[in-house]
Amino acid sequence: MQNATISIFEDIKRTNQYQQEFWSARQLAKTLDYTDYRNFEKAINRAKESCKNDGQSVQNHFVEDNEMVELGKTASRKIQDLVVQDNFPQFWARLD
């Protein structure tokens, strides 16, 4: 994987209260110029399959989450997101 690509992943990486690194799948989709999140879900499914093929537990790397998003000034709603943990950039590199 090229250094520029690694830098993009580092820029959007988040850290939880336990100092574990993770990425929001929705943020990854935006960063990688997916105009429709549904199309990015196909790439996520390939990454999950790659994880399984490596003998890794998918649940250790991909966790479903809900996020509140603002809809204008007075409304919000929950949307489904996916928390991508640990070695996601290495899985992504194999799918590129």
HUPE-V679932 format. One record per residue. N is the residue number from 1. RES is the residue in three letters. PSI is psi in whole degrees, -180 to 180 (NA if undefined). OMEGA is omega in radians with two decimals (* if undefined). BURIAL is b if it has 9 or more other ideal C-beta (glycine too) atoms within 8 Angstrom, else e. Layout:
N_RES_PSI_OMEGA_BURIAL, N_RES_PSI_OMEGA_BURIAL
This chain:
1_MET_138_-3.11_e, 2_GLN_154_-3.12_e, 3_ASN_-36_3.13_e, 4_ALA_-40_3.12_e, 5_THR_-43_3.11_b, 6_ILE_-41_3.13_b, 7_SER_-40_3.11_e, 8_ILE_-44_3.12_b, 9_PHE_-39_3.13_b, 10_GLU_-37_-3.11_e, 11_ASP_-32_-3.08_e, 12_ILE_3_3.13_b, 13_LYS_142_3.06_b, 14_ARG_161_3.11_e, 15_THR_132_3.14_e, 16_ASN_-177_-3.09_e, 17_GLN_-16_3.12_e, 18_TYR_12_-3.13_e, 19_GLN_25_3.06_e, 20_GLN_135_-3.13_e, 21_GLU_144_3.08_e, 22_PHE_166_3.13_b, 23_TRP_144_3.01_b, 24_SER_128_3.14_b, 25_ALA_-38_3.12_b, 26_ARG_-39_3.09_b, 27_GLN_-39_3.07_b, 28_LEU_-44_-3.13_b, 29_ALA_-46_3.12_b, 30_LYS_-45_-3.11_e, 31_THR_-34_-3.11_b, 32_LEU_15_3.03_e, 33_ASP_31_2.99_e, 34_TYR_125_-3.14_b, 35_THR_-21_-3.13_e, 36_ASP_121_-3.10_e, 37_TYR_-33_3.14_b, 38_ARG_-34_3.10_e, 39_ASN_-34_3.12_b, 40_PHE_-30_3.12_b, 41_GLU_-30_3.08_b, 42_LYS_-42_3.10_e, 43_ALA_-40_3.10_b, 44_ILE_-42_3.12_b, 45_ASN_-37_3.06_e, 46_ARG_-39_3.11_b, 47_ALA_-39_3.08_b, 48_LYS_-42_3.12_b, 49_GLU_-41_3.09_e, 50_SER_-40_3.10_b, 51_CYS_-48_3.11_b, 52_LYS_-44_-3.12_b, 53_ASN_-26_3.08_e, 54_ASP_2_-3.13_e, 55_GLY_19_-3.14_e, 56_GLN_153_3.08_e, 57_SER_122_3.14_e, 58_VAL_-37_-3.11_b, 59_GLN_-21_3.10_e, 60_ASN_-14_-3.06_e, 61_HIS_-24_-3.07_b, 62_PHE_121_-3.11_b, 63_VAL_128_3.10_e, 64_GLU_145_-3.10_e, 65_ASP_158_3.03_e, 66_ASN_142_-3.11_e, 67_GLU_140_3.08_b, 68_MET_131_3.08_e, 69_VAL_146_3.13_e, 70_GLU_136_3.07_e, 71_LEU_86_-3.06_e, 72_GLY_-159_-3.06_e, 73_LYS_-23_-3.00_e, 74_THR_-3_-3.07_e, 75_ALA_156_3.04_e, 76_SER_164_3.08_e, 77_ARG_160_3.10_e, 78_LYS_139_2.99_e, 79_ILE_151_3.12_b, 80_GLN_137_3.06_e, 81_ASP_173_3.12_b, 82_LEU_129_3.05_b, 83_VAL_123_-3.13_b, 84_VAL_120_-3.00_b, 85_GLN_163_2.95_b, 86_ASP_-114_-2.91_e, 87_ASN_32_-3.09_e, 88_PHE_-42_3.14_b, 89_PRO_-35_3.12_b, 90_GLN_-39_3.06_e, 91_PHE_-43_-3.12_b, 92_TRP_-40_-3.11_b, 93_ALA_-35_-3.14_b, 94_ARG_-20_-3.10_e, 95_LEU_-17_-3.10_b, 96_ASP_NA_*_e
